Amino acid sequence: MSKTGKTTIKRSKGTIVFDTVNMIIMITFCFLCLYPIWYVIVNSFNDAKDAMMGGIYWWPRVFSLENYRTVFEDSSVLQSFKVTIGKTLLGTVTNVFFTAMVAYPLSKKDLVGRKWYMAIGTVTMFFSGGLIPTFILFKKMNLLNNFLVYIIPAAFNFFNLLIFINFFREIPSALEEAAKIDGANDLKIFLRIIIPLSKPVLATIALFCGVGQWNDYFGGLMFMTTRVDLEPIQTYLYRMVAQAQSSQMANISSAASNISTPETTSTAIKLATMVITTLPICCVYPFLQKYFVKGMMVGAVKE
């Protein structure tokens, strides 16, 4: 019995050792995950020329915002940011709404042909057509060098559909039956009853799509062959890093060198751009975390 009157369970030495080892492993793992991010942030806020001497690990030695000022003054970077923000917002909303709208009828066991639709979707989830057929298809659809190439192909995802279906099946059918008795049709039930009750899964899928759209560089790299102004910031950053690291391209003006000034270096610009591209997702995640955790538990507990 403790001094406060509460009963406490005495932990054995084995339990204490086990917990201590677990804490050490977790702290080490967290450090290994977080320190590279911290290293990039610290060096991005340090004077570029001073950073070239190395030895900056925990705090900026010569604090400077010149790297960020240079990045935001470059019109290419700002244009890439606009494209990234646009494709992330529009692509996420389109994907979440369209996938949910397809998942709702497929969650009904009495839907005619439901097994066929699910079988076709399952096959395409594991076996895709490949890059070349996809490229030819997009070309035939006039999606190359078109902003819609970021939106239309990503408007539906079968894996997300399975998550939606599992969640919709847990909503009591009595709600839909009561709405139908009051005269509501399927579309009105979906928009006014199902969607408001599906905030956890909507937030989860929105986070999946948002992070995927924000981090995607491949679409801009493959499908923007002539429209550099439609490249997202991740593609711009990819080109910058790839060109800076390639010795064969040393004599060719790179994206980094194009925006470098006497006060900055290409490495400092890369670090600042990395921070700028990562920060928005890090800011959004805490607001969606509670829905994200709840949404990930969909179907995990059976009673």
C-alpha positions in Angstrom: 0.0 0.0 0.0 1.4 3.4 -0.9 1.3 6.6 1.2 -1.6 7.9 -0.9 -3.7 4.8 -0.1 -3.5 3.3 -3.6 -2.5 -0.3 -4.1 0.7 -0.6 -6.1 2.1 -3.7 -7.8 5.7 -4.3 -7.1 7.6 -4.9 -10.3 10.1 -7.7 -10.5 13.7 -7.2 -11.5 13.1 -8.9 -14.8 10.3 -6.5 -15.6 12.4 -3.5 -14.7 15.3 -4.7 -16.9 12.9 -5.5 -19.7 11.3 -2.0 -19.6 14.7 -0.3 -19.3 16.0 -2.2 -22.4 12.8 -1.3 -24.3 13.2 2.3 -23.4 16.8 2.4 -24.5 16.0 0.7 -27.8 13.0 3.1 -28.5 15.1 6.2 -27.6 17.9 5.0 -29.9 15.4 4.3 -32.7 13.7 7.7 -32.3 17.1 9.4 -32.3 18.1 7.7 -35.5 14.9 8.7 -37.2 14.8 12.3 -36.0 18.4 13.4 -36.0 18.8 13.4 -39.8 15.8 15.8 -40.0 17.3 17.9 -37.2 20.7 18.0 -39.0 19.0 19.2 -42.2 17.1 21.9 -40.4 20.2 23.1 -38.5 22.4 23.3 -41.6 19.6 25.1 -43.5 19.6 27.9 -41.0 23.4 28.2 -41.0 25.4 30.6 -43.2 26.1 28.7 -46.4 29.9 29.4 -46.6 30.4 28.7 -42.9 28.5 25.4 -43.3 31.0 24.3 -46.0 33.6 24.0 -43.2 31.5 21.3 -41.5 31.3 20.5 -37.8 27.6 21.7 -37.5 25.7 19.0 -35.7 23.3 20.4 -33.1 22.9 24.2 -33.5 23.6 26.7 -36.3 27.0 28.2 -35.8 26.3 31.3 -37.8 22.5 31.8 -38.0 21.3 33.0 -41.4 18.0 33.1 -43.3 19.7 33.8 -46.6 19.2 30.3 -47.9 15.4 30.6 -47.4 15.3 34.1 -48.9 17.1 32.8 -52.0 14.7 29.9 -52.4 11.6 32.0 -52.1 13.0 34.6 -54.5 13.4 32.1 -57.2 10.4 32.1 -59.5 10.9 28.4 -60.5 10.7 27.3 -56.9 7.5 29.3 -56.2 5.9 28.0 -59.4 6.7 24.4 -58.3 5.2 25.1 -54.9 2.0 26.4 -56.5 1.8 23.2 -58.6 2.4 21.0 -55.6 -0.2 22.7 -53.5 -2.7 22.6 -56.2 -2.2 18.9 -57.1 -2.2 18.0 -53.4 -5.5 19.7 -52.6 -7.3 18.9 -55.7 -5.9 15.3 -56.0 -6.8 14.6 -52.4 -10.3 15.9 -52.5 -11.0 14.1 -55.8 -9.5 10.8 -54.6 -11.3 10.8 -51.3 -14.7 11.7 -52.7 -14.6 9.5 -55.8 -13.2 6.4 -53.9 -15.8 6.8 -51.2 -18.6 7.2 -53.7 -17.6 3.9 -55.4 -17.0 2.1 -52.1 -20.5 2.9 -50.7 -22.5 0.7 -53.2 -19.8 -2.0 -53.1 -20.2 -2.2 -49.4 -23.8 -3.5 -50.0 -23.9 -7.3 -50.3 -27.0 -7.2 -52.5 -25.3 -5.1 -55.2 -25.6 -7.0 -58.6 -22.1 -8.0 -59.8 -20.3 -6.9 -56.7 -18.1 -10.0 -56.7 -17.0 -9.3 -60.2 -16.2 -5.7 -59.5 -14.2 -6.7 -56.5 -12.4 -9.5 -58.4 -11.4 -7.1 -61.2 -10.2 -4.5 -58.7 -8.2 -7.0 -56.7 -6.4 -8.2 -59.8 -5.5 -4.7 -61.0 -4.3 -3.8 -57.5 -1.6 -6.5 -57.7 -0.9 -6.5 -61.4 -0.6 -3.2 -63.3 0.0 -2.5 -66.9 3.5 -1.2 -66.4 5.2 2.1 -67.1 5.3 2.0 -70.9 1.6 1.1 -71.4 0.7 3.7 -68.9 2.8 6.3 -70.7 1.2 5.4 -74.0 -2.3 5.5 -72.5 -1.7 9.0 -71.0 -0.4 10.2 -74.3 -3.5 8.9 -76.1 -5.6 10.7 -73.5 -3.6 14.0 -74.0 -2.5 13.9 -70.3 1.2 14.4 -71.0 2.3 17.9 -70.1 -1.1 18.5 -68.7 -1.9 19.3 -65.0 -4.7 16.8 -65.1 -2.2 13.9 -65.2 -1.8 14.5 -61.4 -5.5 14.3 -60.8 -7.3 11.9 -63.1 -5.1 8.8 -62.7 -5.0 9.3 -58.9 -8.7 9.8 -58.5 -9.3 6.2 -57.6 -7.4 3.8 -55.4 -8.6 0.2 -54.8 -6.7 -0.2 -51.6 -8.3 2.9 -50.2 -11.6 1.5 -51.4 -11.2 -1.6 -49.2 -10.7 0.5 -46.2 -13.8 2.5 -47.0 -15.9 -0.6 -47.5 -14.9 -2.0 -44.1 -15.8 1.2 -42.4 -19.1 1.6 -44.2 -20.2 -1.9 -43.2 -19.9 -0.9 -39.6 -22.4 1.8 -39.9 -25.8 0.5 -38.7 -28.1 -0.2 -41.6 -31.1 1.0 -39.5 -29.9 4.6 -40.2 -30.3 4.1 -43.9 -33.6 2.3 -43.6 -35.0 5.2 -41.5 -33.8 7.7 -44.1 -35.4 5.8 -46.9 -38.7 5.7 -45.0 -38.4 9.5 -44.8 -38.0 9.6 -48.6 -34.2 10.0 -49.0 -32.6 8.4 -52.0 -29.2 6.7 -52.1 -27.3 9.9 -53.0 -28.9 11.9 -50.3 -28.2 9.1 -47.7 -24.5 9.0 -48.9 -24.0 12.8 -48.7 -26.0 13.6 -45.6 -25.6 10.5 -43.4 -22.7 8.3 -44.5 -20.1 11.0 -45.2 -20.7 12.9 -41.8 -20.4 9.6 -39.9 -17.1 8.7 -41.7 -14.8 11.4 -40.5 -12.1 9.0 -39.2 -11.8 7.0 -42.4 -12.0 10.2 -44.5 -9.2 11.8 -42.5 -7.1 8.6 -42.9 -7.5 8.3 -46.6 -7.0 12.1 -47.0 -3.7 11.8 -45.2 -2.7 8.9 -47.3 -3.5 10.7 -50.5 -2.2 14.1 -49.3 1.2 12.7 -48.3 1.4 10.7 -51.6 0.6 13.7 -53.7 2.9 16.0 -51.8 5.9 13.6 -52.0 5.3 12.4 -55.6 8.1 13.4 -57.9 7.7 10.6 -60.4 4.7 12.0 -62.2 6.4 15.3 -62.9 9.6 13.5 -64.0 7.9 11.1 -66.4 4.9 13.0 -67.7 6.1 16.6 -67.9 8.4 16.2 -70.8 8.2 19.8 -72.0 6.2 21.8 -69.4 8.8 22.6 -66.7 6.4 25.1 -65.3 4.1 22.2 -64.3 6.7 20.3 -62.3 6.0 19.9 -58.6 8.5 20.9 -56.1 9.6 17.3 -55.4 10.6 16.9 -59.1 12.4 20.1 -59.0 14.2 19.1 -55.9 15.0 15.7 -57.4 16.6 17.3 -60.4 18.5 19.6 -58.2 20.0 16.8 -56.0 20.6 14.5 -59.0 22.4 17.1 -61.0 24.5 18.3 -58.1 25.6 14.8 -57.2 26.5 13.8 -60.7 30.1 14.4 -61.6 29.2 14.1 -65.3 26.9 17.0 -65.0 29.4 19.1 -63.2 29.9 21.4 -66.2 26.3 21.8 -66.9 24.4 24.5 -65.1 22.1 22.8 -62.6 18.9 23.9 -61.1 20.7 24.5 -57.9 23.4 26.6 -59.4 20.7 28.6 -61.2 19.4 30.0 -58.0 22.6 30.1 -56.0 23.9 33.5 -55.1 27.3 34.6 -53.8 25.8 34.3 -50.2 24.6 30.7 -50.7 25.6 27.4 -52.1 23.8 24.6 -53.9 23.9 22.4 -50.9 22.4 25.1 -48.6 19.7 25.6 -51.2 18.9 21.9 -51.2 18.7 21.7 -47.4 16.4 24.8 -47.3 14.2 23.3 -50.0 14.0 20.0 -48.2 12.8 21.8 -45.0 10.3 23.8 -46.9 8.8 20.8 -48.7 8.6 18.7 -45.5 7.2 21.3 -43.1 3.6 21.4 -44.5 3.0 17.7 -44.0 4.5 17.8 -40.5 2.1 20.6 -39.6 -0.9 18.8 -41.0 -0.3 15.4 -39.4 -1.0 16.4 -35.7 -4.5 17.7 -36.6 -5.3 14.4 -38.3 -3.6 12.0 -35.9 -6.7 11.2 -33.8 -8.7 10.4 -36.9 -5.8 8.6 -38.5 -5.4 6.2 -35.5 -9.1 5.5 -35.3 -9.3 5.0 -39.1 -6.4 2.6 -39.1 -8.2 0.4 -36.5 -11.1 -0.1 -38.8 -11.9 -3.8 -39.0 -9.0 -4.7 -36.6 -11.3 -5.5 -33.6 -13.9 -8.2 -33.9 -16.6 -8.7 -31.3 
